Amino acid sequence: MTPLRFGAGLALCLLLAWTAAAQDEPEPAPLDPGVASIESADLLGEPASMPTFPPGPGEVQAPEGKDWVLLSSGEWIFGSIVKLRDGKLTFDSDKLGSRVIDMPDVQEVSAPNDYTYVFGEHLDEVSGPGRLIGDQIVIVTAQGPRAFPRDDLLSIVPFATSELDHWSLKADLSVTGTTGNSEQVTGTLKIDLVREDSLTRVAMGYLGTYGLSDGEEIAKSHLGTLQIDLFVSRRFYVIPALARAYYDRFQNIDIRATAGPGAGYYVLREPDTKWAVEAVIAYTYTEYRRAPVGDKRVEKGATLRLATRAEFDITDSISFAGRYETYLGLADIQDTFHHAEANIYVDLIDDTLKLSLGYVWDRQERTVRTTNGKLPHKDDMRYSVGLVLDV
């Protein structure tokens, strides 16, 4: 059965990840006792004492005007904050380059430069220099220093930054082949381009596969996606626009275009685990490449997109990302189609270069015969091993 094959592929990816993760993690070193403190404030946003941006007694001397981070291992990093999002601090180190640090590993942050901090379920924004110590963060606002609970901090955005700092790119390339009695090669390219700020996220994606066997095409498909998210609260977001275009020669699909609005909700949104569900009311237009005389080449109508996606860290260097989408045909259930992806990423060079193990599943409930009478299979499944550039 089709669901069993999909489940088997997903289970295989997860089994490989958990096997690789079976190792003990080192215990963090004790915190340097010479860390400065901030006077506590009982209520959210209450006036607080002025944070000390230069290091206190016993601390390492920081370059003037530089941000710095003290890790729970006792290590110091100097440079500048790039951003904080979803519990991960991106920090541009003067000596180590760009680093992505999990917030549970951060003991203290000093930011003498202006940043915008986003707090709480209602995404309140506060701007100014800030200092994080323990379970509290103090920000020097125009009205004076104010203290906030660390747990309420959702994101940090540079107060004055170039547009490029809002963008991230992940490119995944995999190639497989055989030689000898037969010559066969198949390549898969996956690109994710994302723009994020404190309240919005724009995600653009491309997934393409092309294969040759002894000079004959054996795979040829393209999928392009666009999704705009507008965050109303920490967990709930509106999707003003979702668009999708798909081509697959061997599923006899010349174009399948889908567009519509919807909404999403994070069931879990923690630093190491994120799980979201989404619903979109859309219009879908499908045109088949070929069809026998008398058969329809075009199908169109309303669809309901139900989707879920999840990301979680297995270890400090291994992570999982997956998503499943079903597009239910509202006029005719046979117009329903599905798409799923599962990826395991293993860090090779910091967070920039990774090894990827991938699985993709596409299924359409209705298949249309080509002019020569061939009926495409309903299911397409692809496995891949490749390299990922994440910047």
C-alpha positions as CSV (number, residue, x, y, z in Angstrom):
1,M,0.0,0.0,0.0
2,T,1.1,3.6,-0.7
3,P,1.0,4.9,2.9
4,L,3.1,1.9,4.0
5,R,5.8,2.7,1.4
6,F,5.8,6.4,2.5
7,G,6.0,5.4,6.1
8,A,8.8,2.9,5.4
9,G,10.9,5.6,3.7
10,L,10.4,8.1,6.5
11,A,11.2,5.5,9.1
12,L,14.4,4.6,7.3
13,C,15.6,8.3,7.5
14,L,14.7,8.5,11.2
15,L,16.4,5.2,12.0
16,L,19.7,6.4,10.4
17,A,19.5,9.6,12.3
18,W,18.9,8.1,15.7
19,T,21.6,5.5,15.1
20,A,24.2,8.2,14.4
21,A,23.0,10.1,17.4
22,A,23.7,7.4,19.9
23,Q,26.6,9.0,21.7
24,D,27.2,10.8,24.9
25,E,27.4,14.6,24.9
26,P,30.1,16.3,26.9
27,E,29.2,18.0,30.2
28,P,29.5,21.8,30.1
29,A,32.3,23.3,32.1
30,P,31.3,25.4,35.2
31,L,30.5,29.0,34.7
32,D,33.3,31.6,35.4
33,P,32.4,32.9,38.9
34,G,33.4,36.5,37.9
35,V,30.2,37.3,36.0
36,A,28.5,40.6,36.6
37,S,24.8,40.7,37.7
38,I,21.7,42.8,37.0
39,E,19.3,44.0,39.7
40,S,16.1,42.0,39.4
41,A,12.7,43.5,38.3
42,D,9.5,41.9,39.5
43,L,7.3,42.8,36.6
44,L,7.6,42.6,32.8
45,G,9.2,45.8,31.5
46,E,9.7,47.3,35.0
47,P,12.5,49.9,35.4
48,A,15.8,48.3,36.1
49,S,19.4,49.2,36.9
50,M,21.6,50.4,34.1
51,P,23.4,47.3,32.6
52,T,27.1,47.3,32.6
53,F,28.4,46.8,29.0
54,P,32.1,46.7,29.8
55,P,33.1,43.4,31.5
56,G,32.8,43.3,35.3
57,P,35.5,42.2,37.7
58,G,37.2,38.9,36.7
59,E,35.7,39.0,33.2
60,V,37.6,39.0,29.9
61,Q,38.2,42.5,28.5
62,A,36.0,43.0,25.4
63,P,36.9,45.3,22.5
64,E,35.1,48.6,22.8
65,G,31.8,48.7,21.0
66,K,31.8,44.9,20.3
67,D,29.0,42.5,21.3
68,W,30.0,39.5,23.2
69,V,28.6,36.1,24.3
70,L,29.6,34.0,27.3
71,L,28.7,30.3,26.7
72,S,27.8,27.9,29.5
73,S,31.1,26.1,28.8
74,G,33.0,29.3,29.9
75,E,34.0,30.3,26.4
76,W,33.9,33.9,25.3
77,I,33.1,35.1,21.7
78,F,33.5,38.7,20.5
79,G,31.9,40.2,17.4
80,S,28.4,41.2,16.5
81,I,24.9,39.7,16.7
82,V,23.4,38.9,13.3
83,K,20.0,37.7,14.6
84,L,18.1,35.6,17.1
85,R,15.3,33.5,15.8
86,D,13.6,30.3,17.1
87,G,16.0,29.9,19.9
88,K,19.1,30.1,17.8
89,L,21.6,33.0,18.0
90,T,23.5,33.8,14.9
91,F,26.7,35.5,15.9
92,D,29.5,36.9,13.7
93,S,32.7,36.2,15.6
94,D,35.7,38.4,14.9
95,K,38.0,35.3,14.8
96,L,35.7,32.3,14.1
97,G,33.3,33.8,11.5
98,S,29.6,33.2,11.6
99,R,28.3,30.8,14.3
100,V,24.8,29.5,15.1
101,I,24.5,29.0,18.9
102,D,21.6,27.3,20.7
103,M,20.2,29.7,23.4
104,P,20.3,27.1,26.1
105,D,24.1,27.1,25.6
106,V,24.2,30.9,26.2
107,Q,24.9,32.1,29.7
108,E,25.3,35.8,29.0
109,V,25.1,38.3,26.1
110,S,26.3,41.9,26.1
111,A,25.0,44.1,23.2
112,P,26.1,47.7,23.6
113,N,24.8,48.5,20.0
114,D,21.2,49.1,19.1
115,Y,19.0,46.1,18.4
116,T,15.3,45.5,18.2
117,Y,14.1,42.8,20.7
118,V,10.7,41.0,20.3
119,F,9.0,39.7,23.4
120,G,5.9,37.7,24.4
121,E,2.9,36.2,22.7
122,H,1.9,39.6,21.3
123,L,5.3,40.2,19.7
124,D,6.1,43.5,21.5
125,E,9.1,45.3,20.2
126,V,11.7,47.1,22.3
127,S,14.8,48.8,20.9
128,G,18.2,49.8,22.3
129,P,21.4,48.3,23.8
130,G,20.8,45.3,26.0
131,R,22.4,42.9,28.4
132,L,21.3,39.3,29.1
133,I,22.4,37.6,32.3
134,G,20.8,34.4,33.7
135,D,17.0,34.6,33.5
136,Q,16.8,38.3,32.8
137,I,17.5,40.8,30.0
138,V,17.8,44.5,30.5
139,I,17.3,46.9,27.6
140,V,18.3,50.6,27.6
141,T,15.3,52.3,26.0
142,A,14.7,56.0,25.4
143,Q,12.7,56.0,28.7
144,G,15.5,54.3,30.6
145,P,16.6,50.7,31.4
146,R,13.8,48.1,31.5
147,A,14.0,44.4,32.5
148,F,12.2,41.5,30.9
149,P,12.2,37.7,31.6
150,R,14.6,35.9,29.4
151,D,12.0,33.2,28.5
152,D,9.9,35.9,26.9
153,L,12.6,36.9,24.4
154,L,11.6,35.6,20.9
155,S,14.0,37.3,18.5
156,I,16.7,39.9,18.1
157,V,17.0,42.0,14.9
158,P,19.8,44.4,14.2
159,F,18.4,48.0,14.6
160,A,20.3,49.2,11.5
161,T,21.2,46.5,9.0
162,S,21.5,45.8,5.3
163,E,18.7,44.0,3.5
164,L,20.9,41.0,2.9
165,D,21.0,40.3,6.7
166,H,17.3,39.3,6.5
167,W,18.0,36.6,3.9
168,S,19.2,33.0,4.2
169,L,19.9,30.4,1.5
170,K,20.1,26.6,1.7
171,A,21.1,24.7,-1.5
172,D,21.1,20.9,-1.6
173,L,22.7,19.1,-4.5
174,S,22.8,15.3,-4.9
175,V,24.0,13.2,-7.9
176,T,23.8,9.4,-8.3
177,G,25.0,7.3,-11.2
178,T,26.1,4.0,-12.6
179,T,28.6,3.1,-15.4
180,G,29.6,-0.1,-17.2
181,N,26.9,-2.1,-18.9
182,S,24.6,0.9,-18.6
183,E,25.2,4.6,-18.2
184,Q,22.8,6.2,-15.8
185,V,22.9,9.5,-13.8
186,T,20.3,11.3,-11.8
187,G,20.6,14.7,-10.1
188,T,18.4,16.5,-7.6
189,L,18.7,20.2,-6.8
190,K,16.8,21.7,-3.8
191,I,17.0,25.4,-3.0
192,D,15.3,27.2,-0.1
193,L,15.5,31.0,-0.1
194,V,14.0,32.7,3.0
195,R,13.6,36.3,4.1
196,E,12.7,36.9,7.8
197,D,12.3,39.9,10.0
198,S,10.6,40.2,13.4
199,L,7.0,39.8,12.1
200,T,7.2,38.3,8.6
201,R,8.6,35.4,6.7
202,V,8.8,34.9,3.0
203,A,9.9,31.4,1.8
204,M,10.7,30.5,-1.8
205,G,11.6,27.0,-2.8
206,Y,12.7,24.9,-5.8
207,L,13.0,21.2,-6.1
208,G,14.1,19.7,-9.4
209,T,15.1,16.2,-10.6
210,Y,16.6,15.1,-13.9
211,G,17.9,11.7,-14.9
212,L,19.3,10.0,-18.0
213,S,19.9,6.3,-18.7
214,D,21.9,5.5,-21.9
215,G,21.0,8.9,-23.3
216,E,17.2,8.5,-22.6
217,E,15.4,10.7,-20.0
218,I,14.2,8.7,-17.0
219,A,13.3,11.5,-14.7
220,K,12.3,15.2,-15.2
221,S,10.3,17.2,-12.7
222,H,10.3,20.8,-11.4
223,L,8.5,22.2,-8.3
224,G,8.4,25.9,-7.4
225,T,6.8,27.3,-4.2
226,L,6.2,30.6,-2.6
227,Q,4.7,31.2,0.9
228,I,4.3,34.5,2.8
229,D,3.7,34.3,6.6
230,L,2.6,37.2,8.8
231,F,3.0,36.5,12.5
232,V,0.1,37.6,14.7
233,S,1.5,36.0,17.8
234,R,4.4,33.8,18.7
235,R,2.6,30.7,17.5
236,F,-0.2,31.8,15.1
237,Y,0.5,33.2,11.7
238,V,-1.6,34.2,8.7
239,I,-0.7,33.1,5.2
240,P,-1.7,35.9,2.9
241,A,-0.4,34.1,-0.2
242,L,0.7,30.6,-1.0
243,A,1.6,29.6,-4.6
244,R,2.9,26.4,-6.1
245,A,3.7,25.3,-9.7
246,Y,4.6,21.7,-10.6
247,Y,5.8,19.9,-13.8
248,D,6.5,16.2,-14.2
249,R,7.0,14.6,-17.6
250,F,6.6,11.0,-16.3
251,Q,3.5,11.8,-14.3
252,N,2.1,13.4,-17.6
253,I,1.7,16.7,-15.8
254,D,2.5,19.8,-18.0
255,I,1.5,22.3,-15.3
256,R,-0.2,22.1,-12.0
257,A,-0.6,25.5,-10.4
258,T,-2.1,26.2,-7.0
259,A,-2.7,29.5,-5.2
260,G,-4.6,30.7,-2.1
261,P,-4.6,32.2,1.4
262,G,-4.7,30.4,4.7
263,A,-3.2,30.2,8.3
264,G,-0.8,28.3,10.4
265,Y,-0.1,27.5,14.0
266,Y,3.0,26.3,15.8
267,V,2.0,23.4,18.1
268,L,5.6,23.4,19.4
269,R,8.1,26.2,18.9
270,E,11.1,25.5,21.1
271,P,14.8,26.1,20.3
272,D,15.4,22.4,19.3
273,T,11.9,21.4,18.2
274,K,9.4,23.0,15.9
275,W,6.1,21.6,14.7
276,A,3.5,23.6,12.7
277,V,0.2,22.8,11.1
278,E,-1.3,24.8,8.2
279,A,-4.6,25.1,6.3
280,V,-5.1,26.9,3.0
281,I,-8.1,27.3,0.7
282,A,-6.8,27.3,-2.8
283,Y,-7.6,27.1,-6.5
284,T,-5.8,24.4,-8.5
285,Y,-5.4,24.3,-12.3
286,T,-3.9,21.1,-13.9
287,E,-3.1,20.6,-17.5
288,Y,-1.8,17.2,-18.6
289,R,0.9,16.9,-21.3
290,R,-1.0,14.4,-23.4
291,A,-4.4,12.6,-23.3
292,P,-6.3,10.3,-25.6
293,V,-8.8,11.9,-28.0
294,G,-12.0,12.6,-26.1
295,D,-10.4,12.7,-22.6
296,K,-10.0,16.0,-20.7
297,R,-6.5,17.5,-20.6
298,V,-7.5,20.2,-18.0
299,E,-8.8,19.8,-14.5
300,K,-9.5,22.8,-12.3
301,G,-11.3,23.7,-9.1
302,A,-11.1,24.5,-5.4
303,T,-8.7,22.5,-3.1
304,L,-8.1,22.4,0.6
305,R,-4.4,22.2,1.5
306,L,-3.7,20.6,4.8
307,A,0.0,20.5,5.8
308,T,2.3,19.8,8.7
309,R,6.0,20.4,9.0
310,A,8.5,19.6,11.7
311,E,12.1,20.3,12.5
312,F,14.2,19.1,15.5
313,D,17.8,18.7,16.5
314,I,18.8,15.1,17.2
315,T,22.3,16.1,18.5
316,D,24.4,19.3,18.2
317,S,25.4,18.2,14.7
318,I,22.5,16.2,13.4
319,S,19.0,17.6,12.6
320,F,15.8,16.4,10.9
321,A,13.4,18.4,8.8
322,G,10.2,17.1,7.2
323,R,6.9,18.1,5.8
324,Y,3.7,16.6,4.4
325,E,1.0,18.3,2.3
326,T,-2.3,17.0,1.0
327,Y,-4.4,18.9,-1.5
328,L,-7.9,17.7,-1.3
329,G,-10.1,18.2,-4.4
330,L,-13.3,19.7,-3.1
331,A,-15.3,19.2,-6.3
332,D,-13.9,15.7,-7.0
333,I,-11.9,13.8,-4.4
334,Q,-10.0,12.1,-7.3
335,D,-8.4,15.5,-8.0
336,T,-6.5,15.1,-4.7
337,F,-2.7,14.9,-4.7
338,H,0.1,14.7,-2.0
339,H,3.7,15.8,-1.5
340,A,6.1,14.8,1.3
341,E,9.8,15.4,2.1
342,A,12.1,14.1,4.8
343,N,15.7,15.2,5.3
344,I,18.4,14.4,7.8
345,Y,21.3,16.9,7.9
346,V,24.7,16.2,9.4
347,D,27.1,19.1,10.0
348,L,30.4,18.7,8.2
349,I,31.9,22.3,8.5
350,D,30.1,24.1,11.3
351,D,26.6,25.0,10.2
352,T,27.6,26.0,6.7
353,L,28.4,22.7,4.9
354,K,26.2,19.6,5.6
355,L,25.6,16.1,4.5
356,S,22.0,15.4,3.6
357,L,19.9,12.2,3.4
358,G,16.7,12.9,1.6
359,Y,13.4,11.3,0.7
360,V,10.6,12.7,-1.5
361,W,7.2,11.3,-2.2
362,D,4.6,12.5,-4.7
363,R,1.2,10.9,-5.3
364,Q,-1.8,11.9,-7.5
365,E,-5.1,10.1,-7.0
366,R,-6.0,10.7,-10.7
367,T,-3.7,9.7,-13.5
368,V,-4.4,10.3,-17.2
369,R,-3.2,8.1,-20.0
370,T,-0.8,9.5,-22.6
371,T,-1.6,9.4,-26.3
372,N,0.1,6.0,-26.6
373,G,-2.2,4.6,-23.9
374,K,0.4,4.4,-21.1
375,L,-1.0,5.0,-17.7
376,P,1.5,6.7,-15.2
377,H,2.1,5.3,-11.8
378,K,0.3,7.2,-9.0
379,D,3.4,7.2,-6.8
380,D,6.9,8.6,-7.3
381,M,9.5,8.1,-4.6
382,R,13.1,9.4,-4.6
383,Y,16.0,8.9,-2.3
384,S,19.1,11.0,-2.3
385,V,22.4,11.6,-0.6
386,G,24.0,15.0,-1.2
387,L,25.8,18.1,0.1
388,V,24.1,21.2,1.5
389,L,25.4,24.8,1.5
390,D,23.6,26.8,4.3
391,V,24.3,30.5,4.4
